[in-house]
Amino acid sequence: MIDQDMLQAMRSIMQEELAPLREDIKTIKSDLADLKEYAEETRSATNYVAEWVENMAEAAPKLKAVRP
């Protein structure tokens, strides 16, 4: 049977081994949050450009009629 000292030693080893993984997970979560923010900004800019292009396409025939 495993005694309490042995269990405590195993816990300590596991904590030491898991510490870098926990730090990596924190970094990944932070990076993911940044990527989500950048994706939202990109989506918003893309929608703005698409709307602008649509407006220009609608205006083009009107401009041709005005210009000789």
N, C-alpha and C positions, 0 to 999 in steps of 0.2 A: 504494500500500500504506500502511496505517496504522502509524505508528511507536509506540514504547512510550510516549512522552510523551502522545500523543493518546489512547491506550488508558487511561492512568492518569487523564487529565482526564475521560474518559467515565465511568470507574468512580466517580470522586469525585462527579460530577454525579448519577449513578444512586443512590449512597448517600445523598446529600442529599435526593433526591426520594423515596426509599423510607423514610426515617426516620419521617416522620409516619404513614405507612401501617403500619409495624411497631408504632408506639406505639398506634395505633387497634386493631390486632389483639390486642395485649396487653390492652387495656381490654375488648374484646369477650370475650376468653377469661375474664377475671376476672368480668365480668358474667354470663356463661353459667354459671360455677361457682356463683355466688350464686343464680341462678335455679334450678339443679338442687337446691341445698340447700333453698331455699324450697318447691319443689315437693314434696320428700320430707317436709318438715314439714307441709305442707298435706294431703298424702296420708295421713299418719299421723293427723292430727287428724280428717280426714273418716272414716277407718276407725273411730276411737274413737267418734265421734258415731253412726255407723251401728250399731255394736255396742250402744251404749247405747240407741238407739231400739228395736232388736230386743229387747233385754232388757226394756224397758218394755212393749213390745207383748205379750210373753209373760207378764209379771207382771200386766197389766191384768185379765184374766179372774179370776185368783186373788184380786186385791184386791176385785173386785166380790163375790166369794163370801164374803169375810170381813166386808165392810161391809154393814150392813143397808140 
